[in-house]
Structure formats: C-alpha cells, structure tokens
Amino acid sequence: MFERPLASLRELETTLFAATARSGQCSPPNVVLPVMAFITPAAGELLLFFGTLMFFLVGQIECART
C-alpha cells in the first residue's frame, strides 16, 4: 500500500540531492529545507481541516435525515 508513495519520495530525494552529492557537498540545497519546513505543517493542517469538514458534513446529513 505504501510502496508506491515511498518509492516516489525516494526518487524525489535522489533527484534533489544528486547534484550536491556529485559536487562533494553534504548539505541539501538551500531551497529544499525552507520549502519542506513550510509544506509539512501546511499539509498536516489541510489534512486535519478536510477530515474535520468531512465529519461535520456527514453529521449534518445524518441530522437532516431524522
């Protein structure tokens, strides 16, 4: 189930960090860390928002039926 998403993440990691590995640097590009620091909490908050919205709407539909 998680094989395909993990493979995609590994491929992305390889693509992003391949240039720095070839140049002999150990640190990731300066752009990657700030972008990931911004995207990770935002994705979690969006997931939480849509999950809560789904349960709220299902509850409203159930209340309307009774």
PyMOL Python script that loads the backbone (N, CA, C, O; Angstrom):
from pymol import cmd

cmd.read_pdbstr("""\
ATOM      1  N   MET A   1       0.817  -1.189   0.000  1.00  0.00           N
ATOM      2  CA  MET A   1       0.000   0.000   0.000  1.00  0.00           C
ATOM      3  C   MET A   1       0.867   1.261   0.000  1.00  0.00           C
ATOM      4  O   MET A   1       0.574   2.217  -0.718  1.00  0.00           O
ATOM      5  N   PHE A   2       1.909   1.264   0.786  1.00  0.00           N
ATOM      6  CA  PHE A   2       2.773   2.440   0.869  1.00  0.00           C
ATOM      7  C   PHE A   2       3.989   2.338  -0.035  1.00  0.00           C
ATOM      8  O   PHE A   2       4.834   3.233  -0.040  1.00  0.00           O
ATOM      9  N   GLU A   3       4.084   1.270  -0.791  1.00  0.00           N
ATOM     10  CA  GLU A   3       5.277   1.047  -1.608  1.00  0.00           C
ATOM     11  C   GLU A   3       5.441   2.129  -2.676  1.00  0.00           C
ATOM     12  O   GLU A   3       6.536   2.661  -2.852  1.00  0.00           O
ATOM     13  N   ARG A   4       4.371   2.455  -3.382  1.00  0.00           N
ATOM     14  CA  ARG A   4       4.458   3.443  -4.455  1.00  0.00           C
ATOM     15  C   ARG A   4       4.754   4.846  -3.931  1.00  0.00           C
ATOM     16  O   ARG A   4       5.629   5.513  -4.481  1.00  0.00           O
ATOM     17  N   PRO A   5       4.058   5.330  -2.881  1.00  0.00           N
ATOM     18  CA  PRO A   5       4.394   6.672  -2.383  1.00  0.00           C
ATOM     19  C   PRO A   5       5.828   6.765  -1.837  1.00  0.00           C
ATOM     20  O   PRO A   5       6.507   7.772  -2.037  1.00  0.00           O
ATOM     21  N   LEU A   6       6.278   5.719  -1.155  1.00  0.00           N
ATOM     22  CA  LEU A   6       7.647   5.744  -0.632  1.00  0.00           C
ATOM     23  C   LEU A   6       8.666   5.724  -1.759  1.00  0.00           C
ATOM     24  O   LEU A   6       9.706   6.377  -1.669  1.00  0.00           O
ATOM     25  N   ALA A   7       8.377   4.985  -2.811  1.00  0.00           N
ATOM     26  CA  ALA A   7       9.282   4.967  -3.961  1.00  0.00           C
ATOM     27  C   ALA A   7       9.338   6.346  -4.615  1.00  0.00           C
ATOM     28  O   ALA A   7      10.401   6.781  -5.060  1.00  0.00           O
ATOM     29  N   SER A   8       8.213   7.025  -4.675  1.00  0.00           N
ATOM     30  CA  SER A   8       8.183   8.380  -5.234  1.00  0.00           C
ATOM     31  C   SER A   8       9.007   9.339  -4.378  1.00  0.00           C
ATOM     32  O   SER A   8       9.735  10.181  -4.904  1.00  0.00           O
ATOM     33  N   LEU A   9       8.886   9.207  -3.060  1.00  0.00           N
ATOM     34  CA  LEU A   9       9.685  10.061  -2.174  1.00  0.00           C
ATOM     35  C   LEU A   9      11.178   9.785  -2.309  1.00  0.00           C
ATOM     36  O   LEU A   9      11.988  10.711  -2.295  1.00  0.00           O
ATOM     37  N   ARG A  10      11.538   8.520  -2.438  1.00  0.00           N
ATOM     38  CA  ARG A  10      12.957   8.184  -2.632  1.00  0.00           C
ATOM     39  C   ARG A  10      13.479   8.749  -3.945  1.00  0.00           C
ATOM     40  O   ARG A  10      14.607   9.237  -4.011  1.00  0.00           O
ATOM     41  N   GLU A  11      12.662   8.686  -4.986  1.00  0.00           N
ATOM     42  CA  GLU A  11      13.065   9.225  -6.282  1.00  0.00           C
ATOM     43  C   GLU A  11      13.236  10.737  -6.210  1.00  0.00           C
ATOM     44  O   GLU A  11      14.181  11.288  -6.775  1.00  0.00           O
ATOM     45  N   LEU A  12      12.317  11.408  -5.513  1.00  0.00           N
ATOM     46  CA  LEU A  12      12.427  12.852  -5.333  1.00  0.00           C
ATOM     47  C   LEU A  12      13.690  13.203  -4.555  1.00  0.00           C
ATOM     48  O   LEU A  12      14.405  14.140  -4.908  1.00  0.00           O
ATOM     49  N   GLU A  13      13.957  12.448  -3.501  1.00  0.00           N
ATOM     50  CA  GLU A  13      15.163  12.686  -2.702  1.00  0.00           C
ATOM     51  C   GLU A  13      16.416  12.498  -3.546  1.00  0.00           C
ATOM     52  O   GLU A  13      17.347  13.300  -3.475  1.00  0.00           O
ATOM     53  N   THR A  14      16.435  11.450  -4.334  1.00  0.00           N
ATOM     54  CA  THR A  14      17.586  11.188  -5.196  1.00  0.00           C
ATOM     55  C   THR A  14      17.777  12.317  -6.193  1.00  0.00           C
ATOM     56  O   THR A  14      18.903  12.749  -6.438  1.00  0.00           O
ATOM     57  N   THR A  15      16.687  12.795  -6.767  1.00  0.00           N
ATOM     58  CA  THR A  15      16.769  13.873  -7.745  1.00  0.00           C
ATOM     59  C   THR A  15      17.254  15.168  -7.107  1.00  0.00           C
ATOM     60  O   THR A  15      18.103  15.855  -7.676  1.00  0.00           O
ATOM     61  N   LEU A  16      16.732  15.509  -5.940  1.00  0.00           N
ATOM     62  CA  LEU A  16      17.101  16.767  -5.301  1.00  0.00           C
ATOM     63  C   LEU A  16      18.522  16.769  -4.760  1.00  0.00           C
ATOM     64  O   LEU A  16      19.217  17.782  -4.842  1.00  0.00           O
ATOM     65  N   PHE A  17      18.953  15.657  -4.216  1.00  0.00           N
ATOM     66  CA  PHE A  17      20.248  15.622  -3.551  1.00  0.00           C
ATOM     67  C   PHE A  17      21.361  15.039  -4.413  1.00  0.00           C
ATOM     68  O   PHE A  17      22.502  14.955  -3.958  1.00  0.00           O
ATOM     69  N   ALA A  18      21.063  14.636  -5.639  1.00  0.00           N
ATOM     70  CA  ALA A  18      22.090  14.058  -6.502  1.00  0.00           C
ATOM     71  C   ALA A  18      23.133  15.100  -6.885  1.00  0.00           C
ATOM     72  O   ALA A  18      24.324  14.791  -6.929  1.00  0.00           O
ATOM     73  N   ALA A  19      22.710  16.311  -7.160  1.00  0.00           N
ATOM     74  CA  ALA A  19      23.643  17.365  -7.562  1.00  0.00           C
ATOM     75  C   ALA A  19      24.616  17.703  -6.440  1.00  0.00           C
ATOM     76  O   ALA A  19      25.799  17.926  -6.698  1.00  0.00           O
ATOM     77  N   THR A  20      24.142  17.744  -5.208  1.00  0.00           N
ATOM     78  CA  THR A  20      25.046  18.073  -4.107  1.00  0.00           C
ATOM     79  C   THR A  20      25.972  16.910  -3.787  1.00  0.00           C
ATOM     80  O   THR A  20      27.106  17.112  -3.353  1.00  0.00           O
ATOM     81  N   ALA A  21      25.486  15.689  -4.002  1.00  0.00           N
ATOM     82  CA  ALA A  21      26.340  14.523  -3.743  1.00  0.00           C
ATOM     83  C   ALA A  21      27.478  14.478  -4.758  1.00  0.00           C
ATOM     84  O   ALA A  21      28.602  14.114  -4.414  1.00  0.00           O
ATOM     85  N   ARG A  22      27.193  14.845  -5.999  1.00  0.00           N
ATOM     86  CA  ARG A  22      28.232  14.834  -7.027  1.00  0.00           C
ATOM     87  C   ARG A  22      29.254  15.942  -6.812  1.00  0.00           C
ATOM     88  O   ARG A  22      30.427  15.779  -7.146  1.00  0.00           O
ATOM     89  N   SER A  23      28.819  17.060  -6.259  1.00  0.00           N
ATOM     90  CA  SER A  23      29.746  18.172  -6.071  1.00  0.00           C
ATOM     91  C   SER A  23      30.568  18.031  -4.790  1.00  0.00           C
ATOM     92  O   SER A  23      31.468  18.832  -4.539  1.00  0.00           O
ATOM     93  N   GLY A  24      30.260  17.015  -3.980  1.00  0.00           N
ATOM     94  CA  GLY A  24      31.031  16.772  -2.778  1.00  0.00           C
ATOM     95  C   GLY A  24      30.479  17.436  -1.539  1.00  0.00           C
ATOM     96  O   GLY A  24      31.061  17.308  -0.462  1.00  0.00           O
ATOM     97  N   GLN A  25      29.376  18.141  -1.664  1.00  0.00           N
ATOM     98  CA  GLN A  25      28.768  18.791  -0.506  1.00  0.00           C
ATOM     99  C   GLN A  25      27.861  17.808   0.202  1.00  0.00           C
ATOM    100  O   GLN A  25      27.277  16.929  -0.432  1.00  0.00           O
ATOM    101  N   CYS A  26      27.740  17.948   1.499  1.00  0.00           N
ATOM    102  CA  CYS A  26      26.889  17.063   2.283  1.00  0.00           C
ATOM    103  C   CYS A  26      25.535  17.678   2.587  1.00  0.00           C
ATOM    104  O   CYS A  26      24.593  16.955   2.915  1.00  0.00           O
ATOM    105  N   SER A  27      25.416  18.979   2.488  1.00  0.00           N
ATOM    106  CA  SER A  27      24.161  19.626   2.846  1.00  0.00           C
ATOM    107  C   SER A  27      23.233  19.706   1.636  1.00  0.00           C
ATOM    108  O   SER A  27      23.698  19.807   0.501  1.00  0.00           O
ATOM    109  N   PRO A  28      21.924  19.661   1.878  1.00  0.00           N
ATOM    110  CA  PRO A  28      20.967  19.786   0.781  1.00  0.00           C
ATOM    111  C   PRO A  28      20.962  21.203   0.237  1.00  0.00           C
ATOM    112  O   PRO A  28      21.498  22.114   0.868  1.00  0.00           O
ATOM    113  N   PRO A  29      20.369  21.395  -0.914  1.00  0.00           N
ATOM    114  CA  PRO A  29      20.310  22.757  -1.463  1.00  0.00           C
ATOM    115  C   PRO A  29      19.588  23.701  -0.501  1.00  0.00           C
ATOM    116  O   PRO A  29      18.733  23.274   0.275  1.00  0.00           O
ATOM    117  N   ASN A  30      19.935  24.964  -0.559  1.00  0.00           N
ATOM    118  CA  ASN A  30      19.387  25.954   0.368  1.00  0.00           C
ATOM    119  C   ASN A  30      17.887  26.150   0.215  1.00  0.00           C
ATOM    120  O   ASN A  30      17.237  26.658   1.128  1.00  0.00           O
ATOM    121  N   VAL A  31      17.333  25.761  -0.909  1.00  0.00           N
ATOM    122  CA  VAL A  31      15.909  25.969  -1.167  1.00  0.00           C
ATOM    123  C   VAL A  31      15.069  24.862  -0.546  1.00  0.00           C
ATOM    124  O   VAL A  31      13.935  25.116  -0.138  1.00  0.00           O
ATOM    125  N   VAL A  32      15.583  23.659  -0.463  1.00  0.00           N
ATOM    126  CA  VAL A  32      14.798  22.492  -0.065  1.00  0.00           C
ATOM    127  C   VAL A  32      14.324  22.583   1.383  1.00  0.00           C
ATOM    128  O   VAL A  32      13.147  22.345   1.655  1.00  0.00           O
ATOM    129  N   LEU A  33      15.188  22.912   2.293  1.00  0.00           N
ATOM    130  CA  LEU A  33      14.819  22.918   3.706  1.00  0.00           C
ATOM    131  C   LEU A  33      13.742  23.948   4.046  1.00  0.00           C
ATOM    132  O   LEU A  33      12.794  23.599   4.750  1.00  0.00           O
ATOM    133  N   PRO A  34      13.834  25.184   3.590  1.00  0.00           N
ATOM    134  CA  PRO A  34      12.739  26.120   3.886  1.00  0.00           C
ATOM    135  C   PRO A  34      11.413  25.710   3.238  1.00  0.00           C
ATOM    136  O   PRO A  34      10.350  25.883   3.833  1.00  0.00           O
ATOM    137  N   VAL A  35      11.478  25.174   2.037  1.00  0.00           N
ATOM    138  CA  VAL A  35      10.250  24.741   1.370  1.00  0.00           C
ATOM    139  C   VAL A  35       9.613  23.589   2.136  1.00  0.00           C
ATOM    140  O   VAL A  35       8.402  23.598   2.362  1.00  0.00           O
ATOM    141  N   MET A  36      10.393  22.610   2.534  1.00  0.00           N
ATOM    142  CA  MET A  36       9.854  21.477   3.290  1.00  0.00           C
ATOM    143  C   MET A  36       9.367  21.923   4.669  1.00  0.00           C
ATOM    144  O   MET A  36       8.380  21.392   5.177  1.00  0.00           O
ATOM    145  N   ALA A  37      10.043  22.881   5.269  1.00  0.00           N
ATOM    146  CA  ALA A  37       9.605  23.387   6.573  1.00  0.00           C
ATOM    147  C   ALA A  37       8.261  24.095   6.460  1.00  0.00           C
ATOM    148  O   ALA A  37       7.484  24.104   7.415  1.00  0.00           O
ATOM    149  N   PHE A  38       7.980  24.684   5.307  1.00  0.00           N
ATOM    150  CA  PHE A  38       6.698  25.345   5.095  1.00  0.00           C
ATOM    151  C   PHE A  38       5.609  24.359   4.682  1.00  0.00           C
ATOM    152  O   PHE A  38       4.476  24.463   5.152  1.00  0.00           O
ATOM    153  N   ILE A  39       5.932  23.417   3.821  1.00  0.00           N
ATOM    154  CA  ILE A  39       4.934  22.500   3.266  1.00  0.00           C
ATOM    155  C   ILE A  39       4.455  21.479   4.287  1.00  0.00           C
ATOM    156  O   ILE A  39       3.264  21.171   4.318  1.00  0.00           O
ATOM    157  N   THR A  40       5.324  20.950   5.110  1.00  0.00           N
ATOM    158  CA  THR A  40       4.951  19.889   6.045  1.00  0.00           C
ATOM    159  C   THR A  40       3.838  20.303   7.007  1.00  0.00           C
ATOM    160  O   THR A  40       2.839  19.588   7.089  1.00  0.00           O
ATOM    161  N   PRO A  41       3.949  21.411   7.738  1.00  0.00           N
ATOM    162  CA  PRO A  41       2.836  21.798   8.616  1.00  0.00           C
ATOM    163  C   PRO A  41       1.580  22.179   7.827  1.00  0.00           C
ATOM    164  O   PRO A  41       0.464  21.902   8.267  1.00  0.00           O
ATOM    165  N   ALA A  42       1.755  22.805   6.678  1.00  0.00           N
ATOM    166  CA  ALA A  42       0.598  23.209   5.879  1.00  0.00           C
ATOM    167  C   ALA A  42      -0.168  21.977   5.403  1.00  0.00           C
ATOM    168  O   ALA A  42      -1.399  21.971   5.422  1.00  0.00           O
ATOM    169  N   ALA A  43       0.537  20.947   4.980  1.00  0.00           N
ATOM    170  CA  ALA A  43      -0.134  19.719   4.529  1.00  0.00           C
ATOM    171  C   ALA A  43      -0.863  19.049   5.685  1.00  0.00           C
ATOM    172  O   ALA A  43      -1.973  18.550   5.502  1.00  0.00           O
ATOM    173  N   GLY A  44      -0.273  19.026   6.850  1.00  0.00           N
ATOM    174  CA  GLY A  44      -0.927  18.448   8.018  1.00  0.00           C
ATOM    175  C   GLY A  44      -2.179  19.214   8.408  1.00  0.00           C
ATOM    176  O   GLY A  44      -3.197  18.619   8.760  1.00  0.00           O
ATOM    177  N   GLU A  45      -2.099  20.526   8.345  1.00  0.00           N
ATOM    178  CA  GLU A  45      -3.262  21.342   8.680  1.00  0.00           C
ATOM    179  C   GLU A  45      -4.379  21.165   7.653  1.00  0.00           C
ATOM    180  O   GLU A  45      -5.555  21.123   8.016  1.00  0.00           O
ATOM    181  N   LEU A  46      -4.020  21.061   6.383  1.00  0.00           N
ATOM    182  CA  LEU A  46      -5.042  20.823   5.357  1.00  0.00           C
ATOM    183  C   LEU A  46      -5.704  19.467   5.535  1.00  0.00           C
ATOM    184  O   LEU A  46      -6.918  19.339   5.375  1.00  0.00           O
ATOM    185  N   LEU A  47      -4.924  18.470   5.859  1.00  0.00           N
ATOM    186  CA  LEU A  47      -5.476  17.137   6.093  1.00  0.00           C
ATOM    187  C   LEU A  47      -6.437  17.162   7.282  1.00  0.00           C
ATOM    188  O   LEU A  47      -7.524  16.589   7.216  1.00  0.00           O
ATOM    189  N   LEU A  48      -6.047  17.808   8.338  1.00  0.00           N
ATOM    190  CA  LEU A  48      -6.909  17.925   9.515  1.00  0.00           C
ATOM    191  C   LEU A  48      -8.182  18.703   9.190  1.00  0.00           C
ATOM    192  O   LEU A  48      -9.269  18.322   9.625  1.00  0.00           O
ATOM    193  N   PHE A  49      -8.055  19.786   8.430  1.00  0.00           N
ATOM    194  CA  PHE A  49      -9.214  20.593   8.062  1.00  0.00           C
ATOM    195  C   PHE A  49     -10.208  19.783   7.240  1.00  0.00           C
ATOM    196  O   PHE A  49     -11.401  19.774   7.545  1.00  0.00           O
ATOM    197  N   PHE A  50      -9.731  19.104   6.200  1.00  0.00           N
ATOM    198  CA  PHE A  50     -10.646  18.355   5.345  1.00  0.00           C
ATOM    199  C   PHE A  50     -11.239  17.144   6.064  1.00  0.00           C
ATOM    200  O   PHE A  50     -12.382  16.773   5.800  1.00  0.00           O
ATOM    201  N   GLY A  51     -10.489  16.531   6.956  1.00  0.00           N
ATOM    202  CA  GLY A  51     -11.038  15.437   7.753  1.00  0.00           C
ATOM    203  C   GLY A  51     -12.146  15.923   8.659  1.00  0.00           C
ATOM    204  O   GLY A  51     -13.191  15.281   8.763  1.00  0.00           O
ATOM    205  N   THR A  52     -11.931  17.053   9.319  1.00  0.00           N
ATOM    206  CA  THR A  52     -12.956  17.627  10.185  1.00  0.00           C
ATOM    207  C   THR A  52     -14.173  18.058   9.371  1.00  0.00           C
ATOM    208  O   THR A  52     -15.311  17.841   9.789  1.00  0.00           O
ATOM    209  N   LEU A  53     -13.940  18.658   8.227  1.00  0.00           N
ATOM    210  CA  LEU A  53     -15.030  19.076   7.350  1.00  0.00           C
ATOM    211  C   LEU A  53     -15.872  17.885   6.911  1.00  0.00           C
ATOM    212  O   LEU A  53     -17.100  17.970   6.885  1.00  0.00           O
ATOM    213  N   MET A  54     -15.226  16.781   6.569  1.00  0.00           N
ATOM    214  CA  MET A  54     -15.949  15.584   6.151  1.00  0.00           C
ATOM    215  C   MET A  54     -16.858  15.081   7.275  1.00  0.00           C
ATOM    216  O   MET A  54     -18.031  14.788   7.039  1.00  0.00           O
ATOM    217  N   PHE A  55     -16.325  14.978   8.495  1.00  0.00           N
ATOM    218  CA  PHE A  55     -17.134  14.510   9.611  1.00  0.00           C
ATOM    219  C   PHE A  55     -18.270  15.486   9.933  1.00  0.00           C
ATOM    220  O   PHE A  55     -19.369  15.060  10.288  1.00  0.00           O
ATOM    221  N   PHE A  56     -18.013  16.769   9.814  1.00  0.00           N
ATOM    222  CA  PHE A  56     -19.050  17.766  10.048  1.00  0.00           C
ATOM    223  C   PHE A  56     -20.183  17.620   9.030  1.00  0.00           C
ATOM    224  O   PHE A  56     -21.357  17.635   9.398  1.00  0.00           O
ATOM    225  N   LEU A  57     -19.829  17.479   7.757  1.00  0.00           N
ATOM    226  CA  LEU A  57     -20.857  17.353   6.721  1.00  0.00           C
ATOM    227  C   LEU A  57     -21.637  16.053   6.849  1.00  0.00           C
ATOM    228  O   LEU A  57     -22.850  16.042   6.642  1.00  0.00           O
ATOM    229  N   VAL A  58     -20.971  14.972   7.181  1.00  0.00           N
ATOM    230  CA  VAL A  58     -21.673  13.696   7.389  1.00  0.00           C
ATOM    231  C   VAL A  58     -22.626  13.828   8.568  1.00  0.00           C
ATOM    232  O   VAL A  58     -23.740  13.307   8.514  1.00  0.00           O
ATOM    233  N   GLY A  59     -22.224  14.500   9.610  1.00  0.00           N
ATOM    234  CA  GLY A  59     -23.093  14.719  10.763  1.00  0.00           C
ATOM    235  C   GLY A  59     -24.301  15.560  10.406  1.00  0.00           C
ATOM    236  O   GLY A  59     -25.402  15.304  10.894  1.00  0.00           O
ATOM    237  N   GLN A  60     -24.109  16.568   9.555  1.00  0.00           N
ATOM    238  CA  GLN A  60     -25.232  17.404   9.131  1.00  0.00           C
ATOM    239  C   GLN A  60     -26.232  16.612   8.298  1.00  0.00           C
ATOM    240  O   GLN A  60     -27.442  16.796   8.426  1.00  0.00           O
ATOM    241  N   ILE A  61     -25.718  15.731   7.445  1.00  0.00           N
ATOM    242  CA  ILE A  61     -26.604  14.898   6.619  1.00  0.00           C
ATOM    243  C   ILE A  61     -27.401  13.948   7.515  1.00  0.00           C
ATOM    244  O   ILE A  61     -28.596  13.748   7.297  1.00  0.00           O
ATOM    245  N   GLU A  62     -26.747  13.366   8.517  1.00  0.00           N
ATOM    246  CA  GLU A  62     -27.441  12.454   9.424  1.00  0.00           C
ATOM    247  C   GLU A  62     -28.510  13.186  10.227  1.00  0.00           C
ATOM    248  O   GLU A  62     -29.584  12.632  10.462  1.00  0.00           O
ATOM    249  N   CYS A  63     -28.239  14.423  10.654  1.00  0.00           N
ATOM    250  CA  CYS A  63     -29.236  15.196  11.413  1.00  0.00           C
ATOM    251  C   CYS A  63     -30.420  15.572  10.525  1.00  0.00           C
ATOM    252  O   CYS A  63     -31.552  15.642  11.002  1.00  0.00           O
ATOM    253  N   ALA A  64     -30.171  15.810   9.258  1.00  0.00           N
ATOM    254  CA  ALA A  64     -31.239  16.210   8.354  1.00  0.00           C
ATOM    255  C   ALA A  64     -32.174  15.038   8.053  1.00  0.00           C
ATOM    256  O   ALA A  64     -33.351  15.246   7.760  1.00  0.00           O
ATOM    257  N   ARG A  65     -31.667  13.830   8.123  1.00  0.00           N
ATOM    258  CA  ARG A  65     -32.492  12.636   7.856  1.00  0.00           C
ATOM    259  C   ARG A  65     -33.472  12.352   8.969  1.00  0.00           C
ATOM    260  O   ARG A  65     -34.543  11.802   8.714  1.00  0.00           O
ATOM    261  N   THR A  66     -33.141  12.708  10.191  1.00  0.00           N
ATOM    262  CA  THR A  66     -34.013  12.387  11.329  1.00  0.00           C
ATOM    263  C   THR A  66     -35.029  13.460  11.591  1.00  0.00           C
ATOM    264  O   THR A  66     -35.834  13.336  12.514  1.00  0.00           O
TER     265      THR A  66
END
""", "prot")
cmd.dss("prot")
cmd.show_as("cartoon", "prot")
cmd.util.cbc("prot")
cmd.orient("prot")
